Amino acid sequence: MTDHKNSDAQMRSSTYTLPALDQEFLLGDSTRGIRFMLEYMKAEEHLRNWGVRTTIVAFGSARVKEDDAGRRGHWYRSAMELGHIVSERGGALKHNDGKRDNVIATGGGPGIMEAANRGAIMAGAPTIGFNITLPHEQEPNAWSTPDLTFNFHYFAMRKMHLAMRSNGLCVFPGGFGTMDELFEILTLVQTNKMKKIPIILFDRKFWSSAVNLQVLLDAGTISPGDEQLFHYAETADEAWHHLVAGGILEGTPLQAD
């Protein structure tokens, strides 16, 4: 006669847990590719539900505040004004055929990102915040549309979402992160990995001193004409002018992959 033995130990084993319910497995090394894919899919689903076809990406320093004096306060107020103008005139308020164009998208944090999201909300438009988890936790600013406020672990996937619908780029003064995002897009445009879009650098004095492209031209590390991949602007209205001249109102489709 065989002794009865229950299967409690087998059922308690992590290997018996359904993979979709096994957090230790999902957060392990072998499933990194799945997590990367999920970060793409979750944001993509919500963006499509909102009919977001194209975006205008605005970013710059997270350290700038509304009540800063001088140029820094001007940057914040101008980013807010630009978010309002783009949202009001660019197609984010419309929902024709289920599509919205030129929806303001930012990195979701404080400073310039907050200002641009804030301007869009003041215009009555939806606006996107692509946040990133950091060792010193970043909280989303209070002005991005809640259902369009995302959080990423992988910088690469966050960058992909910032780039793939971008109809134009407005870059305010900032630090390493701002430089990283700017040169990412410049490289994609320069190498024809994405179509040419209007790229606006706000505050010529800051950018011409922070990035000396003539040094690169003289050294032959960029080609003549690469310095014309962007325009400068000193006001929100001037930035809007360059965006329109660059074709943002022509109903451009989703970027190729």
Contacts in CASP RR format, 6 or more apart in sequence:
PFRMAT RR
TARGET T0000
AUTHOR 0000-0000-0000
METHOD contacts of the structure
MODEL  1
MTDHKNSDAQMRSSTYTLPALDQEFLLGDSTRGIRFMLEYMKAEEHLRNW
GVRTTIVAFGSARVKEDDAGRRGHWYRSAMELGHIVSERGGALKHNDGKR
DNVIATGGGPGIMEAANRGAIMAGAPTIGFNITLPHEQEPNAWSTPDLTF
NFHYFAMRKMHLAMRSNGLCVFPGGFGTMDELFEILTLVQTNKMKKIPII
LFDRKFWSSAVNLQVLLDAGTISPGDEQLFHYAETADEAWHHLVAGGILE
GTPLQAD
10 16 0 8 1.000
14 22 0 8 1.000
14 24 0 8 1.000
14 25 0 8 1.000
17 25 0 8 1.000
19 25 0 8 1.000
19 26 0 8 1.000
20 26 0 8 1.000
25 31 0 8 1.000
26 34 0 8 1.000
26 35 0 8 1.000
27 35 0 8 1.000
35 153 0 8 1.000
35 154 0 8 1.000
36 154 0 8 1.000
36 156 0 8 1.000
36 157 0 8 1.000
39 152 0 8 1.000
39 153 0 8 1.000
39 154 0 8 1.000
39 157 0 8 1.000
39 158 0 8 1.000
40 157 0 8 1.000
40 160 0 8 1.000
40 161 0 8 1.000
42 150 0 8 1.000
43 130 0 8 1.000
43 150 0 8 1.000
43 152 0 8 1.000
43 161 0 8 1.000
44 161 0 8 1.000
46 147 0 8 1.000
46 148 0 8 1.000
46 150 0 8 1.000
47 128 0 8 1.000
47 148 0 8 1.000
47 161 0 8 1.000
47 165 0 8 1.000
50 100 0 8 1.000
50 103 0 8 1.000
50 126 0 8 1.000
50 145 0 8 1.000
50 147 0 8 1.000
50 148 0 8 1.000
51 95 0 8 1.000
51 98 0 8 1.000
51 99 0 8 1.000
51 100 0 8 1.000
52 100 0 8 1.000
52 103 0 8 1.000
52 126 0 8 1.000
52 128 0 8 1.000
52 148 0 8 1.000
52 165 0 8 1.000
53 99 0 8 1.000
53 100 0 8 1.000
53 101 0 8 1.000
53 165 0 8 1.000
53 251 0 8 1.000
53 253 0 8 1.000
53 254 0 8 1.000
54 101 0 8 1.000
54 102 0 8 1.000
54 103 0 8 1.000
54 165 0 8 1.000
54 166 0 8 1.000
54 167 0 8 1.000
54 248 0 8 1.000
54 251 0 8 1.000
54 252 0 8 1.000
54 254 0 8 1.000
55 102 0 8 1.000
55 103 0 8 1.000
55 104 0 8 1.000
55 105 0 8 1.000
55 128 0 8 1.000
55 165 0 8 1.000
55 166 0 8 1.000
55 167 0 8 1.000
55 168 0 8 1.000
56 83 0 8 1.000
56 86 0 8 1.000
56 102 0 8 1.000
56 103 0 8 1.000
56 104 0 8 1.000
56 105 0 8 1.000
56 166 0 8 1.000
56 167 0 8 1.000
56 168 0 8 1.000
56 169 0 8 1.000
56 170 0 8 1.000
56 243 0 8 1.000
56 248 0 8 1.000
57 105 0 8 1.000
57 106 0 8 1.000
57 162 0 8 1.000
57 163 0 8 1.000
57 166 0 8 1.000
57 168 0 8 1.000
57 169 0 8 1.000
57 170 0 8 1.000
57 185 0 8 1.000
58 79 0 8 1.000
58 82 0 8 1.000
58 83 0 8 1.000
58 104 0 8 1.000
58 105 0 8 1.000
58 106 0 8 1.000
58 112 0 8 1.000
58 113 0 8 1.000
58 116 0 8 1.000
58 169 0 8 1.000
58 170 0 8 1.000
58 171 0 8 1.000
58 172 0 8 1.000
59 106 0 8 1.000
59 107 0 8 1.000
59 112 0 8 1.000
59 113 0 8 1.000
59 116 0 8 1.000
59 170 0 8 1.000
59 171 0 8 1.000
59 172 0 8 1.000
59 178 0 8 1.000
59 181 0 8 1.000
60 79 0 8 1.000
60 111 0 8 1.000
60 112 0 8 1.000
60 113 0 8 1.000
60 171 0 8 1.000
60 172 0 8 1.000
60 173 0 8 1.000
60 174 0 8 1.000
60 175 0 8 1.000
60 178 0 8 1.000
61 75 0 8 1.000
61 111 0 8 1.000
61 112 0 8 1.000
61 172 0 8 1.000
61 173 0 8 1.000
61 174 0 8 1.000
61 175 0 8 1.000
61 178 0 8 1.000
62 109 0 8 1.000
62 110 0 8 1.000
62 111 0 8 1.000
62 112 0 8 1.000
62 113 0 8 1.000
63 110 0 8 1.000
63 111 0 8 1.000
64 72 0 8 1.000
64 73 0 8 1.000
64 75 0 8 1.000
64 76 0 8 1.000
64 111 0 8 1.000
64 112 0 8 1.000
64 115 0 8 1.000
64 172 0 8 1.000
64 173 0 8 1.000
65 72 0 8 1.000
65 73 0 8 1.000
65 76 0 8 1.000
65 110 0 8 1.000
65 111 0 8 1.000
66 73 0 8 1.000
66 76 0 8 1.000
66 77 0 8 1.000
66 115 0 8 1.000
67 73 0 8 1.000
68 76 0 8 1.000
71 173 0 8 1.000
71 203 0 8 1.000
71 206 0 8 1.000
75 112 0 8 1.000
75 115 0 8 1.000
75 172 0 8 1.000
75 173 0 8 1.000
75 202 0 8 1.000
75 203 0 8 1.000
76 111 0 8 1.000
76 112 0 8 1.000
76 115 0 8 1.000
77 115 0 8 1.000
78 172 0 8 1.000
78 202 0 8 1.000
78 235 0 8 1.000
78 236 0 8 1.000
78 239 0 8 1.000
79 111 0 8 1.000
79 112 0 8 1.000
79 115 0 8 1.000
79 116 0 8 1.000
79 170 0 8 1.000
79 172 0 8 1.000
79 202 0 8 1.000
79 236 0 8 1.000
80 115 0 8 1.000
80 116 0 8 1.000
80 118 0 8 1.000
80 119 0 8 1.000
80 122 0 8 1.000
81 119 0 8 1.000
81 236 0 8 1.000
82 116 0 8 1.000
82 119 0 8 1.000
82 170 0 8 1.000
82 236 0 8 1.000
82 239 0 8 1.000
82 240 0 8 1.000
83 104 0 8 1.000
83 115 0 8 1.000
83 116 0 8 1.000
83 117 0 8 1.000
83 118 0 8 1.000
83 119 0 8 1.000
83 120 0 8 1.000
83 123 0 8 1.000
83 127 0 8 1.000
83 236 0 8 1.000
84 119 0 8 1.000
84 120 0 8 1.000
84 122 0 8 1.000
84 123 0 8 1.000
84 236 0 8 1.000
85 123 0 8 1.000
85 236 0 8 1.000
85 237 0 8 1.000
85 240 0 8 1.000
86 92 0 8 1.000
86 102 0 8 1.000
86 104 0 8 1.000
86 120 0 8 1.000
86 240 0 8 1.000
86 243 0 8 1.000
87 93 0 8 1.000
87 102 0 8 1.000
87 103 0 8 1.000
87 104 0 8 1.000
87 119 0 8 1.000
87 120 0 8 1.000
87 123 0 8 1.000
87 124 0 8 1.000
87 125 0 8 1.000
87 127 0 8 1.000
88 123 0 8 1.000
88 125 0 8 1.000
89 240 0 8 1.000
90 101 0 8 1.000
90 102 0 8 1.000
90 248 0 8 1.000
90 249 0 8 1.000
91 100 0 8 1.000
91 101 0 8 1.000
91 102 0 8 1.000
92 100 0 8 1.000
92 101 0 8 1.000
92 102 0 8 1.000
92 103 0 8 1.000
92 104 0 8 1.000
92 120 0 8 1.000
92 123 0 8 1.000
92 125 0 8 1.000
92 126 0 8 1.000
92 127 0 8 1.000
93 100 0 8 1.000
93 123 0 8 1.000
93 124 0 8 1.000
93 125 0 8 1.000
94 100 0 8 1.000
94 101 0 8 1.000
100 126 0 8 1.000
101 167 0 8 1.000
101 248 0 8 1.000
101 249 0 8 1.000
101 251 0 8 1.000
101 252 0 8 1.000
102 167 0 8 1.000
102 248 0 8 1.000
102 249 0 8 1.000
103 120 0 8 1.000
103 125 0 8 1.000
103 126 0 8 1.000
103 127 0 8 1.000
103 128 0 8 1.000
104 116 0 8 1.000
104 117 0 8 1.000
104 119 0 8 1.000
104 120 0 8 1.000
104 125 0 8 1.000
104 127 0 8 1.000
104 128 0 8 1.000
105 127 0 8 1.000
105 128 0 8 1.000
105 129 0 8 1.000
105 130 0 8 1.000
105 162 0 8 1.000
105 165 0 8 1.000
105 166 0 8 1.000
106 112 0 8 1.000
106 113 0 8 1.000
106 114 0 8 1.000
106 116 0 8 1.000
106 117 0 8 1.000
106 127 0 8 1.000
106 128 0 8 1.000
106 129 0 8 1.000
106 130 0 8 1.000
106 144 0 8 1.000
107 113 0 8 1.000
107 129 0 8 1.000
107 130 0 8 1.000
107 131 0 8 1.000
107 132 0 8 1.000
107 158 0 8 1.000
107 162 0 8 1.000
108 114 0 8 1.000
108 117 0 8 1.000
108 129 0 8 1.000
108 130 0 8 1.000
108 131 0 8 1.000
108 140 0 8 1.000
108 141 0 8 1.000
108 144 0 8 1.000
108 149 0 8 1.000
109 129 0 8 1.000
109 131 0 8 1.000
109 138 0 8 1.000
109 139 0 8 1.000
109 140 0 8 1.000
109 141 0 8 1.000
110 141 0 8 1.000
111 141 0 8 1.000
112 172 0 8 1.000
112 174 0 8 1.000
113 129 0 8 1.000
113 141 0 8 1.000
114 141 0 8 1.000
114 142 0 8 1.000
114 143 0 8 1.000
116 127 0 8 1.000
116 170 0 8 1.000
117 127 0 8 1.000
117 129 0 8 1.000
117 141 0 8 1.000
117 143 0 8 1.000
117 144 0 8 1.000
118 141 0 8 1.000
118 143 0 8 1.000
119 127 0 8 1.000
119 143 0 8 1.000
120 126 0 8 1.000
120 127 0 8 1.000
120 143 0 8 1.000
121 127 0 8 1.000
121 143 0 8 1.000
121 145 0 8 1.000
126 145 0 8 1.000
126 148 0 8 1.000
127 143 0 8 1.000
127 144 0 8 1.000
127 145 0 8 1.000
127 148 0 8 1.000
128 144 0 8 1.000
128 145 0 8 1.000
128 148 0 8 1.000
128 149 0 8 1.000
128 150 0 8 1.000
129 140 0 8 1.000
129 141 0 8 1.000
129 144 0 8 1.000
129 148 0 8 1.000
129 149 0 8 1.000
129 150 0 8 1.000
130 150 0 8 1.000
130 152 0 8 1.000
130 158 0 8 1.000
130 161 0 8 1.000
130 162 0 8 1.000
131 138 0 8 1.000
131 140 0 8 1.000
131 149 0 8 1.000
131 150 0 8 1.000
131 151 0 8 1.000
131 152 0 8 1.000
132 138 0 8 1.000
132 151 0 8 1.000
132 152 0 8 1.000
132 153 0 8 1.000
132 155 0 8 1.000
132 158 0 8 1.000
133 151 0 8 1.000
133 152 0 8 1.000
133 153 0 8 1.000
140 149 0 8 1.000
140 151 0 8 1.000
150 161 0 8 1.000
152 158 0 8 1.000
152 161 0 8 1.000
159 181 0 8 1.000
159 184 0 8 1.000
162 181 0 8 1.000
163 184 0 8 1.000
163 185 0 8 1.000
163 188 0 8 1.000
163 194 0 8 1.000
163 255 0 8 1.000
164 254 0 8 1.000
164 255 0 8 1.000
164 257 0 8 1.000
165 254 0 8 1.000
165 255 0 8 1.000
166 185 0 8 1.000
166 194 0 8 1.000
166 197 0 8 1.000
166 255 0 8 1.000
167 197 0 8 1.000
167 247 0 8 1.000
167 248 0 8 1.000
167 252 0 8 1.000
168 197 0 8 1.000
168 198 0 8 1.000
168 199 0 8 1.000
168 200 0 8 1.000
168 243 0 8 1.000
168 248 0 8 1.000
169 182 0 8 1.000
169 185 0 8 1.000
169 197 0 8 1.000
169 198 0 8 1.000
169 199 0 8 1.000
169 200 0 8 1.000
170 200 0 8 1.000
170 202 0 8 1.000
170 233 0 8 1.000
170 239 0 8 1.000
170 243 0 8 1.000
171 178 0 8 1.000
171 181 0 8 1.000
171 182 0 8 1.000
171 199 0 8 1.000
171 200 0 8 1.000
171 201 0 8 1.000
171 202 0 8 1.000
172 178 0 8 1.000
172 202 0 8 1.000
172 203 0 8 1.000
173 202 0 8 1.000
173 203 0 8 1.000
173 206 0 8 1.000
173 207 0 8 1.000
173 210 0 8 1.000
179 211 0 8 1.000
182 199 0 8 1.000
182 201 0 8 1.000
185 194 0 8 1.000
185 197 0 8 1.000
185 199 0 8 1.000
186 199 0 8 1.000
186 229 0 8 1.000
186 230 0 8 1.000
187 193 0 8 1.000
188 194 0 8 1.000
189 195 0 8 1.000
189 196 0 8 1.000
189 197 0 8 1.000
189 199 0 8 1.000
189 229 0 8 1.000
190 222 0 8 1.000
190 226 0 8 1.000
190 229 0 8 1.000
194 255 0 8 1.000
194 256 0 8 1.000
195 252 0 8 1.000
195 255 0 8 1.000
195 256 0 8 1.000
196 229 0 8 1.000
197 246 0 8 1.000
198 231 0 8 1.000
198 242 0 8 1.000
198 243 0 8 1.000
198 245 0 8 1.000
198 246 0 8 1.000
198 247 0 8 1.000
198 248 0 8 1.000
199 229 0 8 1.000
199 230 0 8 1.000
199 231 0 8 1.000
200 230 0 8 1.000
200 231 0 8 1.000
200 232 0 8 1.000
200 233 0 8 1.000
200 239 0 8 1.000
200 242 0 8 1.000
200 243 0 8 1.000
201 207 0 8 1.000
201 230 0 8 1.000
201 231 0 8 1.000
201 232 0 8 1.000
201 233 0 8 1.000
202 232 0 8 1.000
202 233 0 8 1.000
202 234 0 8 1.000
202 239 0 8 1.000
203 232 0 8 1.000
203 234 0 8 1.000
204 232 0 8 1.000
204 234 0 8 1.000
207 232 0 8 1.000
208 232 0 8 1.000
213 222 0 8 1.000
213 226 0 8 1.000
213 227 0 8 1.000
214 227 0 8 1.000
216 222 0 8 1.000
216 226 0 8 1.000
217 224 0 8 1.000
217 226 0 8 1.000
217 227 0 8 1.000
231 242 0 8 1.000
233 239 0 8 1.000
233 241 0 8 1.000
233 242 0 8 1.000
END
